Amino acid sequence: MNQALHMHMVPASDVAALRRFYVGRLGWSTWGPEMPGSLMVRAGTAVIVFLNRDYLAAESGIDLSATPRAINAIFVEEKADVDAQIAGALSAGATLTSPIRDRDGGLYSGYFADPEGNGWEIVWSPVMRPGADGGLDLKLP
């Protein structure tokens, strides 16, 4: 099963306001570890991740001036699925914006931009993976 997650880019100063709205007013629960300049919220199976725009643009390798407002993250079941999905995207006309790499925490991922300019990350992780309910579960070691 592949599970998509939407990551929105926001200025770091917006995170406190987003927390007040989603957690304080809507009652959504925070999801995952808290990091400076980021917010992860979940209501049922819906997960939204807000990340500092400069950080996400640097991670994705996409030029900040051309960076989309959001980057879609697709979590896959097997590590080899990262390579296969990115190879398929490239053959369909996508552009690789960062190399596929093993990252801290056991993450294995790569970023690409599709022909319409949308940003995508394909991710395999032993920590974050699809949940049986159709949402992403955070599996802490």
Backbone as CSV, one residue per row, in Angstrom:
resi,resn,N_x,N_y,N_z,CA_x,CA_y,CA_z,C_x,C_y,C_z
1,MET,0.834,-1.176,0.000,0.000,0.000,0.000,0.880,1.242,0.000
2,ASN,0.601,2.203,-0.858,1.262,3.492,-0.815,0.370,4.449,-0.042
3,GLN,0.972,5.324,0.717,0.190,6.291,1.474,0.751,7.679,1.221
4,ALA,-0.077,8.582,0.756,0.359,9.945,0.473,0.157,10.836,1.695
5,LEU,1.030,11.789,1.833,0.996,12.751,2.925,1.291,14.105,2.317
6,HIS,0.548,15.114,2.690,0.743,16.435,2.096,1.577,17.301,3.035
7,MET,2.672,17.854,2.524,3.534,18.734,3.305,3.395,20.145,2.751
8,HIS,2.941,21.062,3.586,2.767,22.447,3.179,3.941,23.271,3.677
9,MET,4.408,24.175,2.851,5.526,25.034,3.233,4.995,26.339,3.814
10,VAL,5.496,26.692,4.975,5.057,27.917,5.644,6.276,28.649,6.193
11,PRO,6.183,29.978,6.341,7.244,30.682,7.052,7.288,30.177,8.500
12,ALA,8.446,30.142,9.083,8.589,29.619,10.445,7.683,30.339,11.429
13,SER,7.452,31.630,11.201,6.639,32.414,12.134,5.170,32.003,12.126
14,ASP,4.730,31.292,11.078,3.330,30.889,10.984,2.997,29.658,11.823
15,VAL,3.998,28.930,12.276,3.742,27.650,12.935,2.935,27.826,14.215
16,ALA,3.248,28.849,15.009,2.509,29.068,16.261,1.037,29.349,15.971
17,ALA,0.770,30.140,14.933,-0.618,30.443,14.579,-1.333,29.187,14.089
18,LEU,-0.634,28.369,13.305,-1.225,27.120,12.837,-1.532,26.190,14.003
19,ARG,-0.639,26.129,14.974,-0.859,25.293,16.161,-2.103,25.766,16.922
20,ARG,-2.232,27.082,17.094,-3.399,27.617,17.809,-4.699,27.244,17.089
21,PHE,-4.668,27.298,15.742,-5.882,27.018,14.989,-6.222,25.529,14.978
22,TYR,-5.280,24.692,14.527,-5.571,23.268,14.354,-5.696,22.521,15.678
23,VAL,-4.800,22.825,16.608,-4.813,22.103,17.882,-5.737,22.793,18.881
24,GLY,-5.577,24.114,19.003,-6.354,24.853,19.989,-7.829,24.979,19.645
25,ARG,-8.130,25.376,18.407,-9.525,25.650,18.045,-10.235,24.439,17.452
26,LEU,-9.567,23.702,16.559,-10.218,22.559,15.933,-10.108,21.285,16.759
27,GLY,-9.157,21.269,17.694,-8.999,20.095,18.537,-8.276,18.936,17.883
28,TRP,-7.571,19.208,16.759,-6.782,18.152,16.130,-5.627,17.790,17.047
29,SER,-5.187,16.550,16.990,-4.064,16.127,17.825,-2.755,16.336,17.072
30,THR,-1.704,16.638,17.843,-0.392,16.707,17.204,0.025,15.283,16.884
31,TRP,0.875,15.136,15.879,1.247,13.814,15.376,2.742,13.793,15.146
32,GLY,3.412,12.826,15.753,4.854,12.711,15.552,5.633,13.648,16.455
33,PRO,6.942,13.588,16.332,7.797,14.417,17.184,7.710,15.882,16.784
34,GLU,7.767,16.768,17.780,7.762,18.199,17.491,9.164,18.644,17.115
35,MET,9.247,19.464,16.070,10.520,20.013,15.626,10.342,21.514,15.450
36,PRO,11.395,22.295,15.675,11.272,23.743,15.472,10.864,24.057,14.036
37,GLY,9.933,24.999,13.883,9.514,25.402,12.554,8.634,24.406,11.845
38,SER,8.037,23.461,12.587,7.168,22.482,11.936,5.987,22.140,12.822
39,LEU,4.954,21.619,12.201,3.771,21.167,12.919,3.181,20.004,12.148
40,MET,2.883,18.916,12.856,2.205,17.775,12.255,0.914,17.564,13.029
41,VAL,-0.211,17.562,12.319,-1.501,17.392,12.978,-2.262,16.249,12.316
42,ARG,-3.143,15.632,13.116,-3.916,14.500,12.607,-5.323,14.530,13.194
43,ALA,-6.301,14.300,12.334,-7.687,14.114,12.749,-8.192,12.895,12.003
44,GLY,-8.431,11.817,12.705,-8.798,10.571,12.047,-7.632,10.087,11.211
45,THR,-7.876,9.847,9.926,-6.797,9.384,9.048,-6.164,10.535,8.260
46,ALA,-6.621,11.761,8.502,-6.050,12.908,7.796,-4.797,13.392,8.520
47,VAL,-3.718,13.527,7.781,-2.466,14.028,8.343,-1.976,15.174,7.477
48,ILE,-1.690,16.298,8.117,-1.120,17.443,7.415,0.171,17.821,8.119
49,VAL,1.221,18.029,7.338,2.513,18.428,7.876,2.841,19.823,7.357
50,PHE,3.126,20.721,8.274,3.548,22.070,7.915,5.033,22.183,8.239
51,LEU,5.834,22.520,7.234,7.278,22.624,7.419,7.777,23.989,6.980
52,ASN,8.837,24.437,7.618,9.476,25.678,7.226,9.825,25.620,5.746
53,ARG,9.458,26.655,5.006,9.612,26.670,3.549,11.074,26.550,3.116
54,ASP,11.958,27.281,3.778,13.377,27.223,3.408,13.940,25.820,3.608
55,TYR,13.559,25.186,4.721,14.039,23.833,5.017,13.546,22.842,3.969
56,LEU,12.252,22.898,3.661,11.682,21.934,2.723,12.238,22.145,1.317
57,ALA,12.437,23.406,0.934,13.018,23.675,-0.382,14.451,23.153,-0.456
58,ALA,15.214,23.323,0.633,16.595,22.833,0.652,16.628,21.305,0.608
59,GLU,15.738,20.656,1.353,15.683,19.198,1.377,15.300,18.626,0.009
60,SER,14.372,19.286,-0.663,13.862,18.754,-1.923,14.791,19.044,-3.094
61,GLY,15.673,20.038,-2.934,16.560,20.407,-4.018,15.892,21.267,-5.079
62,ILE,14.634,21.650,-4.854,13.913,22.475,-5.804,14.246,23.937,-5.538
63,ASP,14.528,24.695,-6.587,14.828,26.119,-6.466,13.686,26.808,-5.726
64,LEU,14.004,27.594,-4.709,12.988,28.208,-3.866,12.008,29.052,-4.669
65,SER,12.495,29.750,-5.695,11.604,30.595,-6.484,10.599,29.778,-7.288
66,ALA,10.927,28.515,-7.541,10.033,27.662,-8.321,9.371,26.584,-7.463
67,THR,9.613,26.640,-6.155,9.086,25.602,-5.275,7.576,25.691,-5.167
68,PRO,6.868,24.577,-5.323,5.411,24.613,-5.164,5.035,24.894,-3.718
69,ARG,3.807,25.275,-3.507,3.335,25.591,-2.156,3.341,24.339,-1.270
70,ALA,3.252,23.186,-1.871,3.217,21.943,-1.108,4.019,20.879,-1.839
71,ILE,4.483,19.900,-1.080,5.166,18.734,-1.652,4.427,17.494,-1.167
72,ASN,4.113,16.621,-2.087,3.435,15.378,-1.739,4.468,14.334,-1.358
73,ALA,4.289,13.700,-0.218,5.169,12.608,0.191,4.400,11.305,0.049
74,ILE,5.008,10.333,-0.621,4.395,9.004,-0.749,5.276,8.014,0.001
75,PHE,4.708,7.377,0.998,5.428,6.371,1.780,5.139,5.004,1.200
76,VAL,6.185,4.225,0.977,6.042,2.917,0.347,6.449,1.818,1.322
77,GLU,6.001,0.603,1.016,6.217,-0.528,1.920,7.646,-1.062,1.898
78,GLU,8.252,-1.093,0.711,9.576,-1.695,0.556,10.588,-0.665,0.091
79,LYS,11.817,-0.805,0.543,12.874,0.135,0.177,13.068,0.205,-1.341
80,ALA,13.012,-0.935,-2.007,13.196,-0.965,-3.459,12.102,-0.198,-4.196
81,ASP,10.935,-0.011,-3.535,9.842,0.723,-4.164,10.208,2.181,-4.412
82,VAL,11.110,2.733,-3.595,11.547,4.118,-3.806,12.207,4.241,-5.175
83,ASP,13.180,3.374,-5.430,13.885,3.399,-6.712,12.925,3.166,-7.879
84,ALA,12.030,2.200,-7.727,11.117,1.846,-8.805,10.158,2.987,-9.126
85,GLN,9.603,3.626,-8.083,8.645,4.696,-8.330,9.324,5.913,-8.940
86,ILE,10.522,6.249,-8.471,11.217,7.404,-9.039,11.649,7.109,-10.473
87,ALA,12.098,5.879,-10.743,12.454,5.521,-12.121,11.247,5.657,-13.036
88,GLY,10.085,5.231,-12.560,8.865,5.363,-13.349,8.498,6.817,-13.595
89,ALA,8.684,7.654,-12.557,8.378,9.078,-12.698,9.307,9.736,-13.714
90,LEU,10.586,9.385,-13.661,11.550,9.973,-14.600,11.241,9.562,-16.035
91,SER,10.845,8.302,-16.225,10.524,7.853,-17.584,9.250,8.523,-18.096
92,ALA,8.439,9.050,-17.174,7.208,9.738,-17.570,7.420,11.245,-17.721
93,GLY,8.674,11.702,-17.601,8.965,13.107,-17.831,9.234,13.945,-16.612
94,ALA,9.308,13.329,-15.429,9.614,14.078,-14.212,11.103,14.437,-14.165
95,THR,11.446,15.353,-13.276,12.825,15.795,-13.097,13.280,15.457,-11.678
96,LEU,14.414,14.798,-11.547,14.956,14.494,-10.225,15.520,15.783,-9.632
97,THR,15.079,16.135,-8.424,15.562,17.368,-7.804,16.543,17.111,-6.675
98,SER,16.582,15.906,-6.168,17.638,15.514,-5.231,17.907,14.036,-5.452
99,PRO,19.134,13.591,-5.240,19.415,12.166,-5.449,18.705,11.302,-4.413
100,ILE,18.461,10.057,-4.789,17.948,9.098,-3.816,19.048,8.865,-2.784
101,ARG,18.680,8.888,-1.505,19.725,8.768,-0.492,19.193,8.143,0.787
102,ASP,20.112,7.485,1.497,19.827,7.024,2.853,20.011,8.211,3.769
103,ARG,19.035,8.454,4.603,19.058,9.632,5.460,19.049,9.236,6.923
104,ASP,19.194,10.220,7.786,19.171,9.987,9.231,17.869,9.300,9.618
105,GLY,17.942,8.447,10.610,16.755,7.764,11.099,16.293,6.615,10.230
106,GLY,17.147,6.180,9.282,16.780,5.054,8.449,15.908,5.406,7.264
107,LEU,15.645,6.701,7.030,14.839,7.094,5.879,15.606,6.864,4.584
108,TYR,14.904,6.434,3.575,15.474,6.253,2.242,14.498,6.934,1.298
109,SER,14.940,8.003,0.640,13.991,8.780,-0.145,14.671,9.547,-1.258
110,GLY,13.859,10.071,-2.143,14.323,10.944,-3.204,13.210,11.888,-3.586
111,TYR,13.571,13.057,-4.087,12.593,14.061,-4.497,12.603,14.213,-6.011
112,PHE,11.433,14.493,-6.563,11.359,14.842,-7.978,10.228,15.844,-8.178
113,ALA,10.269,16.536,-9.314,9.190,17.433,-9.716,8.542,16.839,-10.953
114,ASP,7.217,16.754,-10.951,6.530,16.198,-12.113,6.456,17.250,-13.226
115,PRO,6.029,16.851,-14.425,6.005,17.804,-15.546,5.126,19.033,-15.299
116,GLU,4.162,18.937,-14.370,3.306,20.082,-14.048,3.923,20.980,-12.978
117,GLY,5.124,20.608,-12.476,5.805,21.433,-11.491,5.477,21.112,-10.048
118,ASN,4.711,20.058,-9.797,4.421,19.652,-8.423,5.628,18.949,-7.816
119,GLY,5.855,19.167,-6.539,6.956,18.496,-5.856,6.505,17.190,-5.234
120,TRP,7.380,16.177,-5.259,7.062,14.859,-4.707,8.268,14.303,-3.964
121,GLU,7.999,13.609,-2.879,9.024,12.820,-2.197,8.516,11.391,-2.097
122,ILE,9.345,10.438,-2.492,9.026,9.016,-2.320,9.881,8.523,-1.159
123,VAL,9.248,7.920,-0.165,9.925,7.616,1.098,9.683,6.169,1.526
124,TRP,10.751,5.501,1.950,10.625,4.270,2.728,11.248,4.563,4.083
125,SER,10.583,4.116,5.136,11.111,4.350,6.475,10.661,3.244,7.413
126,PRO,11.563,2.784,8.282,11.146,1.810,9.291,10.353,2.471,10.416
127,VAL,10.324,3.788,10.448,9.656,4.524,11.520,8.278,5.013,11.097
128,MET,8.172,5.571,9.895,6.896,6.069,9.405,6.474,5.206,8.240
129,ARG,5.300,4.624,8.333,4.840,3.746,7.266,3.315,3.735,7.228
130,PRO,2.730,3.199,6.155,1.273,3.190,6.060,0.649,2.414,7.204
131,GLY,-0.458,2.917,7.678,-1.198,2.237,8.740,-2.360,1.451,8.179
132,ALA,-2.846,0.495,8.954,-3.936,-0.359,8.495,-5.225,0.424,8.270
133,ASP,-5.349,1.592,8.925,-6.560,2.383,8.781,-6.515,3.321,7.587
134,GLY,-5.455,3.247,6.797,-5.331,4.108,5.641,-4.593,5.390,5.934
135,GLY,-4.261,5.630,7.208,-3.486,6.809,7.562,-2.064,6.400,7.886
136,LEU,-1.208,7.395,8.020,0.179,7.097,8.388,0.294,6.930,9.891
137,ASP,0.998,5.924,10.304,1.284,5.703,11.713,2.749,6.008,11.970
138,LEU,3.030,6.591,13.105,4.422,6.835,13.500,4.834,5.689,14.396
139,LYS,5.785,4.901,13.935,6.258,3.738,14.689,7.600,4.072,15.321
140,LEU,7.582,4.443,16.570,8.837,4.781,17.241,9.544,3.506,17.669
141,PRO,10.876,3.431,17.481,11.603,2.210,17.858,11.557,1.980,19.360
